[in-house]
Amino acid sequence: MQVTETSTEGLKRAFKVIVGADEIEAKTQAKLAKIGNEVNIPGFRPGKVPTSVLKQRYGQAVMGEVVEEMVSETATKTISDKELKPALQPKIEIDSFDEGKDLEFTMEVELLPEIELMDLKTLSLERLKVKIGDTEVDEAVERVLESRKNSEPAEGKAADTGDIVVIDFVGKVDGVAFDGGAADGHHLELGSGTFIPGFEEQLGGVSAGDEKQVSVTFPEDYRATDLAGKEAVFDVKVQEIRTAVPAVLDEELAKSFGHDSVDAFRSGIRAEIENDYNGVARMRIKRHMLDALSDGHTFDVPEGMVESEFDQIWKQFDERRKNNPDELDDEDKEKSDDELKTEYGEIALRRVRLGLVLSEIGQQNEIDVTQEEVTRAIMAEAQRFPGRENEVFEYFQKNEDALAGVRAPIYEEKVVDYILELADITDKEVSAEELLKLSQEETSAVKD
């Protein structure tokens, strides 16, 4: 094998590789001999088939396999011998090959950059802390009680806001019933705003046994486009009026949430609120940390990695533009594709650079993801599909890309934790409103 470096440009390397005809012939003959010991050909005893016959029958296929193997093996050996660190799979192009002649091919490879990490201890970051007051816990408890409230029959009562009407109804447009517009025994809380605007208000004052026609107009942005903006009439029959019975905060309710007492239940509510705010605060400090890492590192980034990242970003944007245009920012709607591609190209470059920095930090500090951590993450995902847990586990077992998708965020968060341990962090106490406002403003100010 002869290897000649033909080009060196930035992170790109190109090599001319020549594999001798004699080496290819030797491997081809070995494969043919193996086939001769395994196949049955009429007129010949096993293992006694002439090479000429084997070559006539299997020569082209075997030679194709040998060439493919030689290209893969020599490319791998070249990378190993040259101590290269490819960023992506090498690009290989066969220049020439004929039976009895040398195999010549070109290999182009883009390398990972050498990264000189900044001193992580010089990072100065602010972490926002929210102190949870009793009032906020009380409000959260009330929301839980509201979700657990029951109802009881209210004989002889006219329905009012907050009451529950049990109704049968059939909706019609131009006198024709439409799909999804009918139900029997539906429980509707007046004032909940769960039905089409204007529907609930027209049931105020009804009693059990009443029949009423309710006329409404579907909103222009109604999810069922065939009904959007149309007038409809609902024939409604009231079966029953029920009054809401609020849930009681007692030990029984606490136990239904897995707590031994009311105090433990309230403590659990407080912890959930704190976790929610801590999650928002972590996203903010992580964003600031990534900004600092981006500003603190300058190095060439593999073009192929940036192109791949850009392609993914653009594909997601294009699908959102086609299928959910209302989700786009007003500014994006006014920009040309060239402007957007330039903008998303910069985002792709930043993402790749930060990914390389985080990876380098992780490697230098021997940060790894354990099998136990991966298993826990898969179990959490499986719990989202009750009754199909085994299917989820089997999917991840058979899909390496999906498994990598589980590992990647775990690895990133472990590296982030490591960086935050070294950084100079100043804690600042703020109200919940201040935290949410700051996070929202900063998030809307950037795309990535």
DRENDO-1510 file (C-alpha; in Angstrom, 1 decimal, always signed):
<recs>
REC; n; res; u; v; w
REC; 1; MET; +0.0; +0.0; +0.0 .
REC; 2; GLN; +1.3; +3.4; -1.0 .
REC; 3; VAL; -0.2; +6.6; +0.7 .
REC; 4; THR; +0.7; +10.1; -0.6 .
REC; 5; GLU; -0.7; +13.2; +1.0 .
REC; 6; THR; -1.9; +15.4; -1.8 .
REC; 7; SER; -3.5; +18.3; -0.1 .
REC; 8; THR; -3.4; +20.2; +3.2 .
REC; 9; GLU; -5.9; +23.0; +3.6 .
REC; 10; GLY; -7.1; +24.1; +7.1 .
REC; 11; LEU; -8.7; +21.0; +8.6 .
REC; 12; LYS; -9.0; +19.2; +5.3 .
REC; 13; ARG; -6.6; +16.5; +4.2 .
REC; 14; ALA; -6.5; +14.6; +0.9 .
REC; 15; PHE; -4.6; +11.4; +0.2 .
REC; 16; LYS; -3.8; +9.3; -2.9 .
REC; 17; VAL; -3.8; +5.6; -2.0 .
REC; 18; ILE; -2.5; +2.8; -4.2 .
REC; 19; VAL; -3.1; -0.9; -3.3 .
REC; 20; GLY; -1.0; -3.4; -5.3 .
REC; 21; ALA; -2.6; -5.7; -7.8 .
REC; 22; ASP; -0.8; -8.7; -6.2 .
REC; 23; GLU; -2.4; -8.0; -2.8 .
REC; 24; ILE; -5.9; -7.8; -4.4 .
REC; 25; GLU; -5.3; -11.0; -6.4 .
REC; 26; ALA; -4.1; -12.8; -3.2 .
REC; 27; LYS; -7.3; -11.9; -1.3 .
REC; 28; THR; -9.5; -12.8; -4.3 .
REC; 29; GLN; -7.9; -16.2; -4.6 .
REC; 30; ALA; -8.3; -16.8; -0.9 .
REC; 31; LYS; -12.0; -16.0; -1.1 .
REC; 32; LEU; -12.5; -18.1; -4.2 .
REC; 33; ALA; -10.8; -21.0; -2.4 .
REC; 34; LYS; -13.1; -20.7; +0.6 .
REC; 35; ILE; -16.1; -20.7; -1.7 .
REC; 36; GLY; -14.8; -23.8; -3.5 .
REC; 37; ASN; -14.8; -25.6; -0.2 .
REC; 38; GLU; -18.4; -24.6; +0.6 .
REC; 39; VAL; -20.4; -24.9; -2.7 .
REC; 40; ASN; -21.7; -27.9; -4.6 .
REC; 41; ILE; -21.2; -27.7; -8.4 .
REC; 42; PRO; -22.4; -30.6; -10.5 .
REC; 43; GLY; -19.5; -32.6; -12.0 .
REC; 44; PHE; -17.0; -31.7; -9.3 .
REC; 45; ARG; -16.3; -33.1; -5.9 .
REC; 46; PRO; -16.4; -30.6; -2.9 .
REC; 47; GLY; -13.1; -28.8; -2.6 .
REC; 48; LYS; -12.0; -30.0; -6.1 .
REC; 49; VAL; -13.6; -27.3; -8.2 .
REC; 50; PRO; -11.0; -25.7; -10.5 .
REC; 51; THR; -10.1; -22.1; -9.8 .
REC; 52; SER; -11.0; -21.2; -13.4 .
REC; 53; VAL; -14.6; -22.4; -12.9 .
REC; 54; LEU; -14.9; -20.6; -9.6 .
REC; 55; LYS; -13.5; -17.4; -11.2 .
REC; 56; GLN; -16.0; -17.7; -14.1 .
REC; 57; ARG; -19.0; -18.1; -11.7 .
REC; 58; TYR; -18.0; -15.9; -8.8 .
REC; 59; GLY; -15.0; -13.8; -9.9 .
REC; 60; GLN; -16.7; -10.5; -10.5 .
REC; 61; ALA; -18.8; -10.6; -7.3 .
REC; 62; VAL; -15.7; -11.7; -5.2 .
REC; 63; MET; -13.5; -9.0; -6.7 .
REC; 64; GLY; -16.1; -6.4; -5.9 .
REC; 65; GLU; -16.2; -7.5; -2.3 .
REC; 66; VAL; -12.4; -7.5; -2.1 .
REC; 67; VAL; -12.1; -4.0; -3.5 .
REC; 68; GLU; -14.7; -2.7; -1.1 .
REC; 69; GLU; -12.9; -4.4; +1.8 .
REC; 70; MET; -9.5; -3.1; +0.7 .
REC; 71; VAL; -10.7; +0.4; +0.4 .
REC; 72; SER; -12.3; +0.3; +3.9 .
REC; 73; GLU; -9.2; -1.4; +5.5 .
REC; 74; THR; -6.6; +0.9; +3.9 .
REC; 75; ALA; -8.6; +4.0; +4.6 .
REC; 76; THR; -8.9; +3.0; +8.3 .
REC; 77; LYS; -5.2; +2.1; +8.4 .
REC; 78; THR; -4.2; +5.4; +6.8 .
REC; 79; ILE; -6.2; +7.3; +9.4 .
REC; 80; SER; -4.7; +5.3; +12.2 .
REC; 81; ASP; -1.1; +5.5; +10.9 .
REC; 82; LYS; -1.3; +9.3; +10.4 .
REC; 83; GLU; -3.0; +9.6; +13.9 .
REC; 84; LEU; -5.8; +11.6; +12.3 .
REC; 85; LYS; -9.1; +12.5; +14.2 .
REC; 86; PRO; -11.8; +12.7; +11.5 .
REC; 87; ALA; -14.8; +15.0; +12.1 .
REC; 88; LEU; -16.9; +13.0; +9.7 .
REC; 89; GLN; -16.7; +9.9; +7.6 .
REC; 90; PRO; -14.0; +10.3; +4.9 .
REC; 91; LYS; -15.0; +10.9; +1.3 .
REC; 92; ILE; -13.6; +8.2; -1.0 .
REC; 93; GLU; -13.5; +8.1; -4.7 .
REC; 94; ILE; -12.0; +5.2; -6.7 .
REC; 95; ASP; -9.8; +6.7; -9.5 .
REC; 96; SER; -9.0; +3.5; -11.4 .
REC; 97; PHE; -9.1; -0.3; -11.1 .
REC; 98; ASP; -9.1; -3.1; -13.6 .
REC; 99; GLU; -8.5; -6.8; -13.1 .
REC; 100; GLY; -4.8; -7.4; -12.7 .
REC; 101; LYS; -4.0; -3.8; -12.1 .
REC; 102; ASP; -3.4; -1.7; -9.0 .
REC; 103; LEU; -6.4; -0.1; -7.1 .
REC; 104; GLU; -6.1; +3.7; -6.9 .
REC; 105; PHE; -8.4; +5.8; -4.9 .
REC; 106; THR; -8.6; +9.3; -3.4 .
REC; 107; MET; -9.5; +9.9; +0.3 .
REC; 108; GLU; -10.6; +13.3; +1.6 .
REC; 109; VAL; -11.0; +13.7; +5.3 .
REC; 110; GLU; -11.9; +16.7; +7.5 .
REC; 111; LEU; -10.3; +16.7; +10.9 .
REC; 112; LEU; -11.4; +17.8; +14.3 .
REC; 113; PRO; -9.7; +21.0; +15.4 .
REC; 114; GLU; -7.2; +21.2; +18.2 .
REC; 115; ILE; -9.0; +23.1; +20.9 .
REC; 116; GLU; -7.2; +25.2; +23.6 .
REC; 117; LEU; -9.8; +25.4; +26.4 .
REC; 118; MET; -10.2; +28.6; +28.3 .
REC; 119; ASP; -9.8; +28.6; +32.1 .
REC; 120; LEU; -13.3; +27.7; +33.2 .
REC; 121; LYS; -12.6; +29.2; +36.6 .
REC; 122; THR; -12.6; +32.6; +35.0 .
REC; 123; LEU; -16.3; +32.3; +34.0 .
REC; 124; SER; -18.4; +34.7; +36.0 .
REC; 125; LEU; -22.1; +34.0; +36.1 .
REC; 126; GLU; -25.2; +35.1; +37.9 .
REC; 127; ARG; -27.7; +32.5; +39.2 .
REC; 128; LEU; -31.2; +33.7; +40.0 .
REC; 129; LYS; -32.9; +32.3; +43.0 .
REC; 130; VAL; -36.7; +32.5; +43.8 .
REC; 131; LYS; -37.8; +32.4; +47.4 .
REC; 132; ILE; -41.2; +30.6; +47.5 .
REC; 133; GLY; -43.6; +32.3; +49.8 .
REC; 134; ASP; -46.6; +30.7; +51.6 .
REC; 135; THR; -49.0; +32.6; +49.3 .
REC; 136; GLU; -47.7; +30.9; +46.2 .
REC; 137; VAL; -47.9; +27.5; +47.9 .
REC; 138; ASP; -51.5; +28.3; +49.0 .
REC; 139; GLU; -52.4; +29.2; +45.4 .
REC; 140; ALA; -50.9; +26.0; +44.1 .
REC; 141; VAL; -52.8; +24.0; +46.7 .
REC; 142; GLU; -56.0; +25.7; +45.6 .
REC; 143; ARG; -55.4; +24.7; +42.0 .
REC; 144; VAL; -55.0; +21.1; +43.1 .
REC; 145; LEU; -58.2; +21.3; +45.1 .
REC; 146; GLU; -60.0; +22.8; +42.1 .
REC; 147; SER; -58.8; +19.9; +39.9 .
REC; 148; ARG; -60.1; +17.4; +42.5 .
REC; 149; LYS; -63.5; +18.9; +43.1 .
REC; 150; ASN; -66.6; +16.8; +42.8 .
REC; 151; SER; -70.2; +17.5; +42.2 .
REC; 152; GLU; -73.6; +16.6; +43.6 .
REC; 153; PRO; -77.2; +16.8; +42.2 .
REC; 154; ALA; -79.0; +20.1; +42.7 .
REC; 155; GLU; -82.7; +19.3; +42.3 .
REC; 156; GLY; -84.9; +22.2; +41.4 .
REC; 157; LYS; -82.0; +24.6; +40.8 .
REC; 158; ALA; -81.5; +26.9; +37.8 .
REC; 159; ALA; -78.0; +26.7; +36.4 .
REC; 160; ASP; -75.6; +29.5; +37.3 .
REC; 161; THR; -71.9; +30.1; +36.7 .
REC; 162; GLY; -69.9; +27.5; +38.4 .
REC; 163; ASP; -72.7; +24.9; +38.2 .
REC; 164; ILE; -72.3; +21.7; +36.1 .
REC; 165; VAL; -75.0; +21.0; +33.5 .
REC; 166; VAL; -75.3; +17.4; +32.3 .
REC; 167; ILE; -76.5; +17.7; +28.7 .
REC; 168; ASP; -77.2; +15.9; +25.4 .
REC; 169; PHE; -76.6; +17.9; +22.3 .
REC; 170; VAL; -76.5; +17.8; +18.5 .
REC; 171; GLY; -74.8; +20.5; +16.5 .
REC; 172; LYS; -75.9; +21.4; +13.0 .
REC; 173; VAL; -74.6; +23.7; +10.3 .
REC; 174; ASP; -77.2; +24.7; +7.7 .
REC; 175; GLY; -79.5; +22.1; +9.2 .
REC; 176; VAL; -77.0; +19.2; +8.8 .
REC; 177; ALA; -75.3; +17.5; +11.7 .
REC; 178; PHE; -71.5; +17.6; +11.6 .
REC; 179; ASP; -68.9; +15.2; +12.8 .
REC; 180; GLY; -67.9; +15.6; +16.4 .
REC; 181; GLY; -70.8; +17.9; +17.2 .
REC; 182; ALA; -72.9; +15.5; +19.3 .
REC; 183; ALA; -72.7; +13.9; +22.7 .
REC; 184; ASP; -74.9; +12.4; +25.4 .
REC; 185; GLY; -74.5; +13.0; +29.2 .
REC; 186; HIS; -71.8; +15.6; +28.8 .
REC; 187; HIS; -70.7; +17.4; +32.0 .
REC; 188; LEU; -70.2; +21.1; +31.2 .
REC; 189; GLU; -69.2; +23.6; +33.9 .
REC; 190; LEU; -70.7; +26.9; +33.1 .
REC; 191; GLY; -68.0; +29.6; +33.0 .
REC; 192; SER; -65.2; +27.2; +32.3 .
REC; 193; GLY; -64.7; +28.5; +28.7 .
REC; 194; THR; -64.3; +25.0; +27.4 .
REC; 195; PHE; -67.0; +25.2; +24.7 .
REC; 196; ILE; -67.3; +27.5; +21.7 .
REC; 197; PRO; -67.6; +31.2; +22.8 .
REC; 198; GLY; -71.2; +32.1; +23.6 .
REC; 199; PHE; -72.4; +28.5; +24.1 .
REC; 200; GLU; -72.1; +28.3; +27.9 .
REC; 201; GLU; -73.7; +31.8; +28.5 .
REC; 202; GLN; -76.9; +30.7; +26.7 .
REC; 203; LEU; -77.4; +27.9; +29.2 .
REC; 204; GLY; -77.5; +30.2; +32.2 .
REC; 205; GLY; -80.8; +29.7; +34.1 .
REC; 206; VAL; -81.7; +26.3; +32.5 .
REC; 207; SER; -83.2; +23.6; +34.7 .
REC; 208; ALA; -83.3; +19.8; +34.5 .
REC; 209; GLY; -85.6; +18.7; +31.7 .
REC; 210; ASP; -85.3; +21.9; +29.7 .
REC; 211; GLU; -84.7; +21.8; +25.9 .
REC; 212; LYS; -83.0; +24.7; +24.2 .
REC; 213; GLN; -81.5; +25.8; +21.0 .
REC; 214; VAL; -78.1; +27.4; +21.2 .
REC; 215; SER; -76.8; +29.5; +18.3 .
REC; 216; VAL; -73.1; +30.2; +18.0 .
REC; 217; THR; -70.5; +31.1; +15.4 .
REC; 218; PHE; -67.3; +29.1; +15.2 .
REC; 219; PRO; -64.1; +31.3; +15.5 .
REC; 220; GLU; -62.2; +32.1; +12.3 .
REC; 221; ASP; -59.2; +30.2; +13.6 .
REC; 222; TYR; -61.1; +27.1; +14.7 .
REC; 223; ARG; -59.0; +24.0; +14.5 .
REC; 224; ALA; -61.6; +22.2; +12.3 .
REC; 225; THR; -61.1; +24.4; +9.2 .
REC; 226; ASP; -64.4; +23.2; +7.6 .
REC; 227; LEU; -66.3; +24.7; +10.5 .
REC; 228; ALA; -64.2; +27.9; +11.0 .
REC; 229; GLY; -66.3; +31.1; +10.8 .
REC; 230; LYS; -69.6; +29.2; +10.3 .
REC; 231; GLU; -72.8; +29.6; +12.2 .
REC; 232; ALA; -74.1; +26.6; +14.0 .
REC; 233; VAL; -77.2; +25.6; +16.0 .
REC; 234; PHE; -77.1; +23.1; +18.8 .
REC; 235; ASP; -80.2; +21.3; +20.0 .
REC; 236; VAL; -79.6; +20.8; +23.7 .
REC; 237; LYS; -81.5; +18.8; +26.3 .
REC; 238; VAL; -80.6; +19.3; +30.0 .
REC; 239; GLN; -80.5; +16.0; +31.9 .
REC; 240; GLU; -79.4; +17.4; +35.3 .
REC; 241; ILE; -78.0; +20.3; +37.2 .
REC; 242; ARG; -75.1; +19.6; +39.6 .
REC; 243; THR; -73.3; +21.9; +42.0 .
REC; 244; ALA; -69.6; +21.8; +42.5 .
REC; 245; VAL; -68.3; +20.3; +45.8 .
REC; 246; PRO; -64.8; +21.6; +46.5 .
REC; 247; ALA; -62.2; +19.0; +47.5 .
REC; 248; VAL; -61.0; +19.2; +51.2 .
REC; 249; LEU; -57.4; +19.4; +52.1 .
REC; 250; ASP; -57.1; +16.6; +54.5 .
REC; 251; GLU; -54.9; +13.6; +55.2 .
REC; 252; GLU; -56.9; +11.4; +52.8 .
REC; 253; LEU; -56.2; +13.8; +49.9 .
REC; 254; ALA; -52.5; +14.0; +51.0 .
REC; 255; LYS; -52.2; +10.2; +50.9 .
REC; 256; SER; -53.7; +10.1; +47.4 .
REC; 257; PHE; -50.7; +12.1; +46.3 .
REC; 258; GLY; -48.3; +9.8; +48.1 .
REC; 259; HIS; -47.8; +12.0; +51.3 .
REC; 260; ASP; -48.3; +11.0; +54.9 .
REC; 261; SER; -49.8; +14.3; +56.1 .
REC; 262; VAL; -51.1; +17.6; +55.0 .
REC; 263; ASP; -47.8; +19.3; +55.9 .
REC; 264; ALA; -45.9; +16.8; +53.8 .
REC; 265; PHE; -48.3; +17.5; +50.9 .
REC; 266; ARG; -47.7; +21.2; +51.2 .
REC; 267; SER; -43.9; +20.6; +51.4 .
REC; 268; GLY; -44.2; +18.5; +48.2 .
REC; 269; ILE; -46.1; +21.3; +46.5 .
REC; 270; ARG; -43.4; +23.8; +47.6 .
REC; 271; ALA; -40.6; +21.5; +46.2 .
REC; 272; GLU; -42.4; +21.2; +42.9 .
REC; 273; ILE; -42.6; +25.0; +42.5 .
REC; 274; GLU; -39.0; +25.3; +43.5 .
REC; 275; ASN; -38.0; +22.7; +40.9 .
REC; 276; ASP; -39.9; +24.5; +38.2 .
REC; 277; TYR; -38.3; +27.9; +39.0 .
REC; 278; ASN; -34.9; +26.2; +39.4 .
REC; 279; GLY; -35.3; +24.7; +35.9 .
REC; 280; VAL; -36.0; +28.2; +34.4 .
REC; 281; ALA; -33.0; +29.6; +36.3 .
REC; 282; ARG; -30.8; +26.8; +35.1 .
REC; 283; MET; -31.8; +27.4; +31.5 .
REC; 284; ARG; -30.9; +31.0; +31.9 .
REC; 285; ILE; -27.5; +30.5; +33.5 .
REC; 286; LYS; -26.7; +27.7; +31.0 .
REC; 287; ARG; -27.5; +30.1; +28.2 .
REC; 288; HIS; -25.2; +32.7; +29.7 .
REC; 289; MET; -22.5; +30.1; +30.2 .
REC; 290; LEU; -22.7; +29.0; +26.6 .
REC; 291; ASP; -22.4; +32.6; +25.5 .
REC; 292; ALA; -19.2; +33.0; +27.5 .
REC; 293; LEU; -17.8; +29.7; +26.1 .
REC; 294; SER; -18.6; +30.9; +22.6 .
REC; 295; ASP; -16.9; +34.2; +23.2 .
REC; 296; GLY; -13.9; +32.5; +24.9 .
REC; 297; HIS; -13.0; +30.1; +22.1 .
REC; 298; THR; -11.9; +30.8; +18.5 .
REC; 299; PHE; -10.8; +27.9; +16.2 .
REC; 300; ASP; -11.6; +26.6; +12.8 .
REC; 301; VAL; -14.7; +24.4; +12.7 .
REC; 302; PRO; -15.1; +21.5; +10.2 .
REC; 303; GLU; -17.2; +22.8; +7.3 .
REC; 304; GLY; -18.9; +19.4; +6.9 .
REC; 305; MET; -20.2; +19.5; +10.4 .
REC; 306; VAL; -21.6; +23.0; +10.0 .
REC; 307; GLU; -23.2; +22.1; +6.7 .
REC; 308; SER; -24.9; +19.0; +8.3 .
REC; 309; GLU; -26.1; +21.1; +11.3 .
REC; 310; PHE; -27.4; +23.8; +9.0 .
REC; 311; ASP; -29.3; +21.3; +6.8 .
REC; 312; GLN; -31.1; +20.0; +9.9 .
REC; 313; ILE; -31.9; +23.6; +11.1 .
REC; 314; TRP; -33.2; +24.6; +7.7 .
REC; 315; LYS; -35.3; +21.5; +7.3 .
REC; 316; GLN; -37.0; +22.1; +10.6 .
REC; 317; PHE; -37.6; +25.7; +9.8 .
REC; 318; ASP; -38.9; +24.9; +6.3 .
REC; 319; GLU; -41.3; +22.3; +7.7 .
REC; 320; ARG; -42.5; +24.8; +10.3 .
REC; 321; ARG; -43.0; +27.5; +7.6 .
REC; 322; LYS; -45.1; +25.1; +5.5 .
REC; 323; ASN; -47.1; +23.4; +8.2 .
REC; 324; ASN; -47.3; +25.9; +11.1 .
REC; 325; PRO; -46.6; +29.4; +9.7 .
REC; 326; ASP; -48.3; +31.1; +12.6 .
REC; 327; GLU; -45.4; +29.9; +14.8 .
REC; 328; LEU; -42.9; +32.0; +12.9 .
REC; 329; ASP; -41.6; +35.3; +14.3 .
REC; 330; ASP; -42.9; +38.3; +12.4 .
REC; 331; GLU; -39.3; +39.2; +11.6 .
REC; 332; ASP; -38.6; +35.9; +9.9 .
REC; 333; LYS; -41.8; +36.2; +7.8 .
REC; 334; GLU; -40.4; +39.5; +6.3 .
REC; 335; LYS; -36.9; +38.1; +5.6 .
REC; 336; SER; -35.7; +36.6; +2.3 .
REC; 337; ASP; -34.4; +33.0; +2.1 .
REC; 338; ASP; -30.9; +34.3; +1.6 .
REC; 339; GLU; -31.1; +36.4; +4.8 .
REC; 340; LEU; -32.6; +33.6; +6.7 .
REC; 341; LYS; -29.9; +31.1; +5.5 .
REC; 342; THR; -27.2; +33.5; +6.5 .
REC; 343; GLU; -28.7; +33.8; +9.9 .
REC; 344; TYR; -29.2; +30.1; +10.4 .
REC; 345; GLY; -25.7; +29.5; +9.1 .
REC; 346; GLU; -24.3; +31.5; +11.9 .
REC; 347; ILE; -26.5; +29.6; +14.4 .
REC; 348; ALA; -25.2; +26.3; +12.9 .
REC; 349; LEU; -21.6; +27.5; +13.3 .
REC; 350; ARG; -22.2; +28.5; +16.9 .
REC; 351; ARG; -23.8; +25.1; +17.7 .
REC; 352; VAL; -21.1; +23.1; +16.2 .
REC; 353; ARG; -18.3; +25.1; +17.9 .
REC; 354; LEU; -20.1; +24.9; +21.3 .
REC; 355; GLY; -20.6; +21.2; +20.8 .
REC; 356; LEU; -16.9; +20.7; +20.1 .
REC; 357; VAL; -16.0; +22.7; +23.2 .
REC; 358; LEU; -18.3; +20.8; +25.5 .
REC; 359; SER; -17.1; +17.5; +24.1 .
REC; 360; GLU; -13.5; +18.5; +24.6 .
REC; 361; ILE; -14.2; +19.6; +28.2 .
REC; 362; GLY; -15.9; +16.2; +28.8 .
REC; 363; GLN; -13.0; +14.2; +27.3 .
REC; 364; GLN; -10.3; +16.1; +29.1 .
REC; 365; ASN; -12.1; +15.6; +32.4 .
REC; 366; GLU; -13.2; +12.0; +31.8 .
REC; 367; ILE; -16.9; +12.8; +32.0 .
REC; 368; ASP; -19.0; +9.8; +30.8 .
REC; 369; VAL; -22.5; +8.6; +30.7 .
REC; 370; THR; -23.2; +5.4; +32.7 .
REC; 371; GLN; -25.4; +2.6; +31.5 .
REC; 372; GLU; -27.5; +3.1; +34.6 .
REC; 373; GLU; -28.2; +6.8; +33.6 .
REC; 374; VAL; -29.2; +5.7; +30.1 .
REC; 375; THR; -31.5; +3.0; +31.4 .
REC; 376; ARG; -33.2; +5.5; +33.8 .
REC; 377; ALA; -33.8; +7.8; +30.8 .
REC; 378; ILE; -35.2; +5.1; +28.7 .
REC; 379; MET; -37.5; +4.0; +31.6 .
REC; 380; ALA; -38.7; +7.5; +31.9 .
REC; 381; GLU; -39.5; +7.6; +28.2 .
REC; 382; ALA; -41.2; +4.2; +28.4 .
REC; 383; GLN; -43.5; +5.4; +31.2 .
REC; 384; ARG; -45.0; +7.8; +28.7 .
REC; 385; PHE; -46.5; +4.8; +26.8 .
REC; 386; PRO; -48.4; +2.7; +29.4 .
REC; 387; GLY; -48.7; -0.9; +28.2 .
REC; 388; ARG; -46.1; -0.5; +25.5 .
REC; 389; GLU; -43.0; -0.3; +27.7 .
REC; 390; ASN; -41.4; -3.4; +26.1 .
REC; 391; GLU; -41.8; -1.9; +22.7 .
REC; 392; VAL; -40.0; +1.3; +23.8 .
REC; 393; PHE; -37.1; -0.7; +25.3 .
REC; 394; GLU; -36.9; -2.9; +22.1 .
REC; 395; TYR; -36.8; +0.2; +19.9 .
REC; 396; PHE; -33.8; +1.7; +21.8 .
REC; 397; GLN; -32.0; -1.7; +21.8 .
REC; 398; LYS; -32.3; -2.0; +18.0 .
REC; 399; ASN; -31.7; +1.7; +17.1 .
REC; 400; GLU; -28.2; +3.1; +17.7 .
REC; 401; ASP; -29.2; +6.6; +16.6 .
REC; 402; ALA; -32.1; +6.7; +19.1 .
REC; 403; LEU; -29.7; +5.4; +21.9 .
REC; 404; ALA; -27.2; +8.2; +21.0 .
REC; 405; GLY; -30.1; +10.6; +21.2 .
REC; 406; VAL; -30.7; +9.5; +24.8 .
REC; 407; ARG; -27.0; +9.7; +25.7 .
REC; 408; ALA; -26.3; +13.1; +24.2 .
REC; 409; PRO; -28.5; +15.4; +26.4 .
REC; 410; ILE; -27.3; +13.4; +29.5 .
REC; 411; TYR; -23.7; +13.9; +28.6 .
REC; 412; GLU; -24.2; +17.6; +27.9 .
REC; 413; GLU; -25.9; +18.3; +31.2 .
REC; 414; LYS; -23.1; +16.5; +33.1 .
REC; 415; VAL; -20.6; +18.6; +31.3 .
REC; 416; VAL; -22.6; +21.7; +32.1 .
REC; 417; ASP; -22.7; +20.7; +35.8 .
REC; 418; TYR; -19.0; +20.3; +35.8 .
REC; 419; ILE; -18.4; +23.8; +34.3 .
REC; 420; LEU; -20.8; +25.4; +36.8 .
REC; 421; GLU; -18.9; +23.8; +39.7 .
REC; 422; LEU; -15.8; +25.6; +38.5 .
REC; 423; ALA; -17.3; +28.9; +37.5 .
REC; 424; ASP; -17.5; +31.9; +39.8 .
REC; 425; ILE; -21.3; +32.1; +40.4 .
REC; 426; THR; -23.1; +34.9; +42.2 .
REC; 427; ASP; -26.6; +34.1; +43.5 .
REC; 428; LYS; -29.2; +36.8; +43.3 .
REC; 429; GLU; -32.7; +36.5; +44.8 .
REC; 430; VAL; -35.5; +37.7; +42.6 .
REC; 431; SER; -39.3; +37.3; +42.6 .
REC; 432; ALA; -40.9; +34.7; +40.4 .
REC; 433; GLU; -42.2; +37.4; +38.1 .
REC; 434; GLU; -38.7; +38.9; +37.6 .
REC; 435; LEU; -37.3; +35.5; +36.8 .
REC; 436; LEU; -39.9; +34.7; +34.2 .
REC; 437; LYS; -39.8; +38.1; +32.7 .
REC; 438; LEU; -36.0; +38.1; +32.4 .
REC; 439; SER; -35.9; +34.6; +30.9 .
REC; 440; GLN; -38.7; +35.4; +28.4 .
REC; 441; GLU; -36.9; +38.6; +27.3 .
REC; 442; GLU; -33.6; +36.9; +26.9 .
REC; 443; THR; -35.1; +33.9; +25.1 .
REC; 444; SER; -37.0; +36.0; +22.6 .
REC; 445; ALA; -33.8; +38.1; +21.9 .
REC; 446; VAL; -32.0; +35.1; +20.4 .
REC; 447; LYS; -32.8; +32.2; +18.2 .
REC; 448; ASP; -30.3; +29.9; +19.8 .
</recs>
